[in-house]
Amino acid sequence: MLLNELLCISKVPSGTKHVDVDLASLPPTTAMAILLYNRWAIRTIVQSSFPVKQVKPGPPQLNVMNQMQQEKELTDNILKVLKEQAADSILVLEGALKLSKDLYVHTIRTLDLLAVEPGMVNGETESSTAGLKISAEEIQCQVCYDLGAIYFQQGSTNAAVHEKAKEMFFKTKELIAKNGSSSLHFTIDEERLAGYCQACGVLTLSSDDTSQQATPYSQIHRCMKSGNYQDIVNIFLEDNLTLSLPVQFRQSVLRELFQKSQQGNDALDEVCFKVCMCNTVCDVLQGRTVDVQFCQLFLKPSKEKIDFLLEVCSKSLNLENASEALKRKMAAFLKNLCLGLEDLQLVFMISSHELFMKLLKDDERKLLIDQMRKRSPRINLCTKPVASFYDIPASASVNIGQLEHQLILSVDPWRIRQILIELHGMTSERQFWTISNKWEVPNVYGNVILGIKDSLTRDLVYILMAKGLHCCAIKDFVHAKQLFAACLELVTEFSPKLRQVMLNEMLLLDIYTHEAGPGASGERPPSDLISRVRGYLEMRVPDIPLRQVIAEECVAFLLNWCENEYLTMQVPLPLVQTNPYVKLGQLLAATCKELPGPKESRRTAKDLWEVVVQICSVSNQHKRGNDGRVSLIKHRESTLGIMYRSELLSFIKKLREPLVLTTILSLFVKLHNVREDIVNDIAAEHISIWPSSIPNLQSVDFEAVAVTVKELVSYALTINANNHFWLIIQADIYFATNQYSAALHYYLQAGAVCSDFFNKMVPPDVYTDQPVRASDTGQGSSSAFTALSKLCLPCARLRWCRSPSWDSVLSHVPVCACPGAVPFLHSIRPCQ
């Protein structure tokens, strides 16, 4: 009420949404009133989400209870309105961050002025000097904290919002450090802020830091966010002298840069190399071993790489003030680097550098030259620059071996082409696609590629495809795309068949790239990619070798992105009849579409049921023995299904869409429950849509069905470990196999998930009358469990998330409300 009065007296336009008002154009006191209201709204929403320990009520009094009920209803109504307007309040506060001017809040004096002269419009109360001045930085600090809190509350299911919360808390810390925590006009709970920062992984400062602007942590944070990566290299170079940054922090920055580089940002390759060099020299100076990433980056050294490394070494060691120990460490590093290089020009670059000359004594340099001579007697090394070097004569077989070694290691398509041209110039008898047993292409492609008449082209196509497939398998999508693109350009000139093969493989690569990148964070694929997937499924080019995995991934891709309309209505009929994955995808999509409809309309559910039952069937085969008798061989997987059970399981494990997973999981649960000897049914969502019986029970391999159910629910929980329907299935499976302790664990987890850790009542469809006698001692009872799940216990709703002492839990259970609760809790003590 007070804030509403402040809005009125501050002349906020009535009937206008705050989000539609431009704060920058409003008088300072009006803008301040809007900010105060919306900050209170956000804080109220956040505060209401915290669990509150309920006070134990005294003797019941009717008038007091009525008053409490009225207050609760009023509070709930206010909260409901605030939550409906939360999005607008967030937008208002986000707009406030763009304000650069100071604001003013009404004081007693300005309110008195308004009371004396209410018609005043352009007087003192509307000017920029009215009331108490609140600086722009103080306002921003408060707004950042409030936005961070609401983002944090919403960020549990949205990674982007969580990242925004992290940014807001970081900025709050920044402003507190700049303005001081003892400001007159704002008070931030710094303990709670520290908890937020720890939960978000925000890099924070120690309390004695006076300016966060100057710390390397904040500078690196800003550089990573803005993409100013060269400044990160400069910060690391400067820190190599002071050695203030922890090695774990340096490594984490390098890992993040490598991840960004692997996601397709080629410009970061050089930055990764430079940061790695800085880290390596830092490791050398602190006596740590050289990292494996340094060795990988120096597999193909170049003049530029050596130049930068020598620059880092020079800037990281102040020769005038450095201790002898540091000088010896650096000298040993440079000496070992020389011994590891094969290119004489690069060795000379290091041995003739000023730093090398100062760190190594004359006798050490002579010893190093002798070691190099022993390695190759024809090398002529000297400590002074020379105009040229002697070539090392070598036999043809040595050169071929060196080139083959480079061919195996290289992933640069143009370098591979150059090496093969050199090799074929030396000998025309070898088939160089055979030199590595790691190079494999699918048989359907191999026959076509090995049919190429020109041996150089054959080797090049085979190696480019094999290396591309390998990079794709290890999720190195950047190099895979380069290799496939080069191969596509090559085969386009002479083979339409291989051109289509490469287009198909590039489609599969693009699917993998999206699923591992933007798709993992929920971003829908571009329409162009969806159109290419459809085009592949509808392709009718004759004699094109096809890999079944591409069709499988395409159908899974369409199901994961809810392209049910296309799979149900637009897929060509011949494609459904010839491709088992398309048929299965169509049935799954149609069943998911019809789930909310009436039971009699679920014809597709019956069709999907019959297909899966056929896949899980076994065929009885007879074999005549040596004595002429006919013996019965059972449990052979039926060949009448559209695919084998292992293929079906593999396909399902490519799905991530919750509704599709729930549908197929409920089908297998129903199939598991159909068997006659089942003791305990397994519960599942949507289980009622499936048929209740099978004409020929003996034909179904129920052991395989049970194994499949276990594998599917385990996979589903890796997709979403908080789906209480899936947790109940897992619990029922453990209960059916007499693993009561594990079953109880999952029953309790399911209840905790859907009741906010027992802050609310567990829904009745989660804890049904299905017996939950899952205790090691056998003292628990289903009635006790059901009653316990409905209690609002004083011990913070069981507070298992905080691991209290078990005795304190038992002491707070109201025995009169649930006589079976205490023995039940005693019975589950071993698995608390």
N, C-alpha and C positions, 0 to 999 in steps of 0.2 A: 504493500500500500504506500509506503514511504517513497519507494522508487517511482511508482506511478505518479504520485504527487509532484515529484521532482521533474518528471517528464512534462507534466502539464505546465508547471510554473516556468520551465525553461523554454516554453513555446515550441515544443516538438509538434509538427503538424499532425493533428488527429486524423485517424482513418488512413494513415499512410504507413506502409511497411517500412521498418527501419532500413532494410536492405536496399530499398529504392531511393534512399536519401544520400546525397553526396556529402560526406562528413566534412570535406575540405572547404565547402562553400557555406557551412553553417557557422553561426556565432560560437565562440569557444565554449560558453556554458551549455549551449544546446547540444553540441557534439559530445561534451563530457557526460551529460545526463544519459544520452543514448548508450555510450560506452559502459557506464556504470550498470545500467539495466541489463545489457546483454552479457556483461561479465558475470553478474549475479546469476543470470539464467544458466550459463554454462557451468558455473561452480555448483549450483544446486543440482543439476543433472548428474555431475560427476560425484558429488557427495552422496546422492541417493543410491548410487551403485555400490557403495561400500557396505559390507556386512556390519550390522549393529547388534551388540549383545543386548538381548532383551532383559529388562528388569523383571525380577520375579514378582508377580502381582500379589498384593495382599488379599485380605478377605474381600469377596466380591460385593460391590455396592452398585445398585442399579443406576443411580443418577450419574456416578462417576464413569461407569462403563459406557453409558449413552454419550456422555460428553467426549470420552476418548474415541468412540466410534465416529462421532461427527467430525472431530479434529482429523482423524485418519482419512475420512472421505474427502474432506476439504484439501488436505495435503496431496492426496492422490490426484484429485482434479487439477490442482495447480501443476503438479509434475507432468500430467498428461499433456496439458497445454504447452508447457515449456519444451517437452520432448518433440511435440509436433513442430514447434518453431525452431528447433535446434539448428537445422541447416541454415536458416536465415541468420541466426545469432552468430554462427561460425563465419558466415560471409561478412557480417558487419565487423567482426574482430579482425578478420583478414584484411579488410579495407583499412582498418585503423593502423595497421603496420606500415601503410604507405604514407601516413601523416608525418610531416616533418615540423609542424608548428606546435608550440606549447598550448595547452588548454587550461581552462579555469573552471573551478567548481564554486557553486554558491556558498556564501558564508551568511552568518546572522545579519551582517550589515547590508549585504545585497538583498537579502530577503525582506529586511525592513524597508529598504528603498522601494521595492516592488509593492509592499503593502501600502506605503504612503502614497505612491503615485502609480497605480496599476496600469494606467494607459501609456506609460512610458515605453516607447518602442526603440528609439535610437539613442536612448540615454546611456548612462554609465553601465547599466547591467547588460547592455548589448555590445559594449565595446570590448576591446581585447584586454582591458586592464581590470575587469570586474572580477571580484571574488579572489579565491586562493589559486595561485599559479602552480600548475603541475607541469613539469618539463616533459618534452617529447620522449626523452630516453626513459624516464620513470614510467610513463604510460606504456611504452613499448615493452618494458620488462614485465609489467603485470599482464599485458595482453599475451605475450609469448608464453608465460607460465600457464595461463588459462587455456590457451589453444593447445599447448602441449598435453595438458591433462585430458582434454576431450579427445584429441587425436589418439592418445595412449589407450583410452577406453575403447575406441572404435578400431584400433589397429591390430587386435588379436586375430582378426580374420582377413586383414588387408595389409599386405607388406608395404604398399606405397604410403598408406596413412601412417603406419608405424614409423617409416622413415621421416615423415613430416614431423611426427612427435619428437623424434630424436633431434631434428634440426631446431625445433622450438626450444627444447630444454638446453641445447648447446648455446643458443643465443641468450637465454635467460641467465645462464652462468656467466656469459660474457659481460652482460650489462651489469650484473651484480658486482663483478670484479672491477668494472670501470667506475661505477657510482658509489660503491661501498654498500655493505649490507645493512648499515644503520641509517638508511634514508628516512626522512620524516614522513614521506607521503606514500610509501608502500612498504608492506611487510610480507616477505615470502617465507614460507615454512621451509628452511634450508635443509632440514633433515628429510622431509618428504621429497624435496627436489633432488637430493642426493640419491634417494631410493629410486626415483624415476630415472635418473641418469644411469644408475647401475643397471636397471632393468633394460634400458635401451642401448646400453653399450656406448654411452657418450664419453668421449675423452674429456676429463675435467681437470681443473687446476688445483694445486695445493693452496691452503688458505693464505700462505705468505706471498703468493704471487700478486703483484700490484697491477700488472697490465697484461691481460691475456693476448693483446695484439702482438706482443713480442715473442711469444712462446712458439717453438717449432711445431707443437701439436696443433694449435689453432691454425697456423699458417698452412700446414699440410692438409688439414681438414678442408680449408677453403680452396686450396689448389685442386684437390681431388674432386670437389663439388663443381668447380668452375671449369675444369679441364685444362688448367694451366700447369701442365706436367713438367715443363722445363724448370720452373721454380722449385719443384720437389727435388730435382737433381741438385740444384744450387744449395738447398737447405741441407741435404745429405752430405754434400762436399764440405760445407762449413762445419757440420757436426763431426766430421772425421777428425777435426783438430781438437774439439772439446770432448767428444765421446759421451754426450749426455743422453742421447736417445737409447732406450733399451733395445737389445738385439731382437727381441720378440716383436716389438713395434715395427722395426725396420723390415723384418720378414713379412709381417702382415700387410704392409703397404705394397711390397713387391708381389705378394700373392694376389692382391686385389688388382694390381696393374696387369698381371699375367692373365687373370680371368677376363678382364675387359678386352685384352688383346685377342684372346681366343674366341671372343664373341663377334669378331669381325672387324675390329678397329686396328687396321694394319699400321697406322701411324704410331701406335704404342710400342711396336717391336723395338725401335731404337731407344725409347724411354726405358723399357724393361731392361735392356742391355746396360744402359748407363747407371740405373739404380742398382743393378746387380753388381756392377764394378765397384760402386761406392761401398756396398755392403761387404764385398769380398775384401777390399783393402782395410775396412774397419775390423773385419774378423782377423786379418793377418796381424794388425797392430795390437789386438787384444789377445793374441795367442790361440785363437780358435782355428779349427781345420777349415780348409777351403770348401765352400758349398758345392754340391753336385751341379747346381744350375750354372755355376761359372764354367765348369768343365764342359757342359753341354753347349754353352754359347761359344766356347772356344774350339769346338770341333772343326769349324771352318774360320780360322782367324784371318783378319784382313789388316791392311795398313791403317785404316780408319780406327779399327778396334784397338790396335796397339797404341796408336796416338792418344786415344782417349784414356786408356788404362794408365799410360805414363803420366798424363796430365793429372789424373786422380792421385796417383802415388806422390807426385810432386807437391800437390796442394794439401795432402793429408799429413805431411811430415815437415815440421819446421826444423831444418837441420841445425840451426844455431842453438835451439833450446831443447831438442829431443834428447832423450837418454840413450845411452849406448845399447840398451836392450831393444828399444824400438828400432834403432838403426840396423841392428843385426837381424831382426825379424823381417824388415823390408828388404834387406840385401838377400836374405835366403829366398824370399818369395820371387824376386826378380831373377835370381840365378836358376831356380827350379823352372821358372817360366821359359828361360832360354833353352834349357835341356829338353823341355817338352815340345818345342817347336821344330818343324822340319824345314820350313821355308827359310833359307839363309838370309834373305832380305829382311825378314821380320826379326830374326835373331840379331842382325846387325843394328836394326833400329833401337833395340833395347841396350845392347852392349856399348853403343856409342852415345847413349843419352847422358846428359850431365849428371842426373841423379845417380845413375848406375856407376859412373866414374868416381863420384864422391863416396859412395857407400862401400864399394869393393876395393880392396887394396890391390896393388900391382901383382903380388904373388897369387892372389885369389883369381884375378882376371886371367893370368897365364894358365892356372890350373883348369879353369873353365874352358879355355881354348884347347888345352890338351884333351880334355874329356870329349869335346866336340870332334876333334881329329880322330880319336879312337873310334867314335861312332861311324865316321865315314872318312877314310884316309885321304880322299881327294879334295876335301873341303879346305879352302884357304881362308882362314879367319885372321883378321888383324884388328887392333884396337882403334885404328884411324879410318876415316871414310875412304873408300876406294870407288873408282868409277864403275867397275863392273865385277861380276863374279864368274868363276869357272862353272860351266855346266857339269853336272854329274853324269857321266856315261852309264847307261844301264841297258840290260838286255831287253828284248821285246817282251819276254814272258813277265819280267818284273813290272814293266809299264802296264801290261794288260791286267796284272793282278791289282795294281794300285787303282786303275780306272774302274775295275769291277768292284773294289771296295767302296769307292766314291759313289758308284751307281747304286749300291745297296743302301747307303746312308742318305742319299739325296732325296728331297721331296720337292725340289724345284723343277717343274716340267721342262723348262728350257735348258737347264743344266743336264737333265737326264737325256734330252735329245742330243746335246753336244757330245756327251760321253759316248753314247751309242754310235754316233757318226765316227768318232775317233776309233772306237773298238772295231767297227766294221771296216775301217780303212786299214787296220793292222792284220785282220784275218777275216776270211769269208766262210770259214768252216764251222764256227761256233754258233750255237743258239743261246743268246745271252738271256733270254727269258727264263732259262733253267738254272741260272747260277745261284739262286736263293730258293730254298724249299719253303720259305715264308710267303712267297708270291703265289697266291691262289686266286683263280677266278672261277665262278660257277661253271659246271660242266656244260650247261646250255649255251654259255657264251664262249667257252673255250674252243668248242668245235668250229665256231664261225671265225674266231680270231686266228686260230692256227691254220685256217684255210687260206689266209692272205699269202699271196705268192712272194711278194717282196719281203726278204728276210728282215731288213732294217725296219720297215713299217710294221711287220708282225711283232718284232721285239718291242718296239716303242708302244704300240697299242696295248699289248699284253701287260707291260710293266706299268704304264700309266693307270690302267684300270685296276690292277692288283694293288698298287700303292694307294689309289683313291679309296678302294674298298677297305683297306686296312686302316687308313686315317678315319674313315667313317665309323669303323668298329670301335676305335679308341676315342671317338668323339672329338677328333681334331678336324672340325668341319671346315675351317678356313683353308687348310692345305688340301682337303678332299675336294673342295669346290674348284681350286686352281687346277688340280690334276684332271678332274672330270671335264672342265672347260677346255683344257688343252687337247684332251682325247677327242672331245666332240668336234673341235675345229679340224682335227686331223682326219677323222673318219668321214666327215661331211663331204670331203672331196671325192671319195671313191665308193662308199658303201651306204646306201640308204637304210639298209637293215641295221648296221652298227650305229648309225646316227640315231635311230629310234631307240635302240638299246641304251645309248648314253643319255638321251632325253628322259627315259624311264628312271635311270639311276639318279639323275640329277633331281627328279621329282621326289624320289625317296629321301635323298639328302636334304632337300628343302623341308620336307616333313619333319625329319629328325632335328634339323636346326631350329625350326619354330618350336617344336615340343620341348627342346632343351633350353630355349631362350625365352622369348616373349610368352609362349604358351604356358610355361611353368608358372608364371605369375598371373595367369587368367586372361591374357590379352588374346582376343579372337584373331584367327589367321586372316591375312588379306584375301579379298574376294578372288584375286588372280590365282592364288594357291588352291582355293576350293574348286575353281573352274578347271584347273589342271588335273586335280584328283578325279573329278567327274569325267574329264576327257580320257584319262587313262583307263578307267573302268569301261568306258564305252568304245574304246579303240577297236577297230576292226581291220587292222593292217595284216595281211596274210604273211605267214612264214616268219614272224618276228619271235625270236626266243624270249620267253617271259619267265621271270622268277616269281614263284607263288608268294614270296614274302612281301612283294610290292603291293599285290592285290590285298593281302591281309592287312598291311599297314594303312592302305587307303580306306578300307572299310572301317577299321578301328578309328582312324582320323575323323571320318564323317560322324561316327557314333559319338565320339568324345566331344565334338563341337555341335551336337544336337541338330544335325542335318537330317532329321527324321522324315521331313516332308519329301525330300529327294529320294531317300532310300525306299520310302513307302509307295510313292506315286509315280516317280519319274524314271526309275531304273528300267532300262529295256528288258523285256521278258526273256529274250535269248541269253542275256547276261546272267539273269537269276538262275536259269536252267543249267548253265555251263560252269558257273563259278560258285563253289560251295560257300565261300566267305561272304559273297554278296547275298546269297540266299539267307544265310544265318543273320547277316546284318539287317536285311529287310524284315525278317520275322521279329528280331529284337526291337527295331525301330517302331514297327506297327504295334507291337504289344505295349511298348512304353506310351505310345500315343493314346491307346485305348484304356489305359489304367483307370482314369477317373470315370469312365463310362459304365453303363449297366453291364451286369454279368453276362447277359445273353449276347452281347455284341462282341465278345472276346473270342472270335473264331481264330484269330491269329495266335492267341495264347495256346489254343489246342494244337495248332499246326506246329508251333515252336516246341511244345511238349513232345509231340510225336517224333520230331527230328532228333531231339536230344536223347529220348529213350532209345531210338534206333542206334545212335552213336554209342550209347552205354550198354548195348546188348552184346551177348556172346553167342557164337555159333558152335554147335556140337559137331565135331568131325570124327569120322570113323577111320581106323587104320587096321589093316590086316597084318597080324603078326607072323613070325616064321612058322608057327604051328598051324597056320591057316585060320585061327580064330580071329574074330573081329573084336578089337578093343576100342573103348570109347575115350577119345581125347576131348576134354572139356576146357572151357575158359579160353577159347581162342577169340580174340576181338573180332567182332562181326565186320565183314567188308561191305555190308549193305548200307551202312550209314554214309552221310555225305562227306564225312571226314573221320579220322581216328580221334579217340578221346584225348590223346596227348596233344594233337593239333588244336582241338577245341580249347583245352586248358591253356595252351600257349597263346591262343588268340585272345581269350578272356583277360589274360594278364597284360594285355596291351591297352585295356579299357580303363578310363579314369572317371567317366561320367557317373555320378552316384546313382541316378535312377536306373541306368542300364545295369550297373553292377548289382543293385538291389534286386532287379528283376531276374537276372540269371541265377543269382544266389538263392532266391526264394524257390526257383524251379528245382534246383538240385536238393534243397532242403525237403521240398515236398516229395521228390523222388526217393529220398532217403527214408521218409516217414511211411511210404507206401508199403514197405516190406512187412510181412506178416509177423516176423519174430521180433519186431521192434518193441522195446519196453518203455522207453521215454521218448516222446515226440520232441522234435526241435522246433522252436517257434521262429517265425520269420514274417517280415512285412509283405503284404500282397500275396500271401500263400493261398488265399481262397480262390484265386483265378485259375488254378491248375486243376486238371482232372483228379478224381479221388481214387482211381484204381487203374490197374494195367491188366489187360486180358491175359497175358502170359508172363507171370512173375518170374518163372524159371529162366526166361531169356535174358533178364537184366543182371548184370554183374554188380550186385549191391556192394560188394567190398570195394570195388573201384569207385562207386558213387560216394561211399563214405570217405575215402581218401581224397576225392575231388572236393567234397564239401569242406574238409579241413584246409586244403590248400587254398581254396577260393576265399574263405573267411580270413585266413592269415594274410593273403594278398590285399583284400579289401581294407583291413585295418592298417596296412601300410599307407593306403591312400588317405584314409581319415580315421585316426585312432579314437575319435570322439563321437562316432556314430553309434548311438545306444542300441539301435536295432542289430547292428553287426556284433556289438559286444554281447548282447543277449544270446545270439546264435553261438558265439564262441563259448559262452558259459554253459549253454545247453549241451554242447558237444562234450565238454569236460564232464558235465553231470552224467550224461548217458554212458560215459566210459569209466564211471566211478572215481574220477579225479576231483574229489569234492573241494579240496582246498583251492585248487586252481579255478574251479567253477565259482566258488564264493567270491574270489578276487574279481572276476569279471562281472558277476551280478552287482557287486558293490560299486564297481567302476561305472557300470551302466546307470545305476541310480544316481551316482555323484554327477555324472555328465548332464543328465536331463533335469537335475534339481539344483544346479549351481552349488555343488558340494553340500547338498542337503539343506540349503537355505530355504528351499521351497519344498512343497510336498512332491514326492515322486509320483508321476502319472500312473494311473491304475493299469495301463496296458504294458508298463515296464515290469512292475512287480505284480504278477498275476498270482493265481492260486497254484501255479506250477510248483511242485515241491522244491524247496531250496534247502535241503538237508545237507548242506555242504560243509560240515564241520568234521574235524579230525577225530573228535571224541564222541560224536553222535548225539550230543545233548541238544543241538539246535532243533527248532521246529518251525514249520512253515508259518504257523499262526504267529509265532513270536517275531519272525522276520517281517511279515506283512504289517503287524502292528508297529514294530520298530520303525519301519520306513515311513509311517504316517505321523510320527511324533516330531515335534519341534523341540529338540533336546536343548536344555540350557547350556550344555557344553559346546556351544557354537556349532550346532547341527553336526555333532560327532567330531568335528574339527580334525578329521584324519589328515587333512592337508598340512596341518601344523605339527603332527606327531606328538600329541600330549601323552602323558603317562597313562597307561591302560587303566590303572586303578582309579584315576580321576574321572575317566569316562564312565566306569561302572558306578562310581559313587553318585553321579548326577542323573542316572536313569530313574525316572519316576515309576517305581515298581507298581504303584496302585493303578497306573494307566495301562500298564502292560506287564502282567505277571510273568510272562515267558521271556521278557527281554533280557533280564539279568543272566539267567542260565544260558540264553542264546549267545550273549556277548562273551560269557566265560568260555563257551564252546569254541568261539572263533579266535580266542586269544593267540594261538600259535601263528595265525596268518594275519596278525593285526597290521 
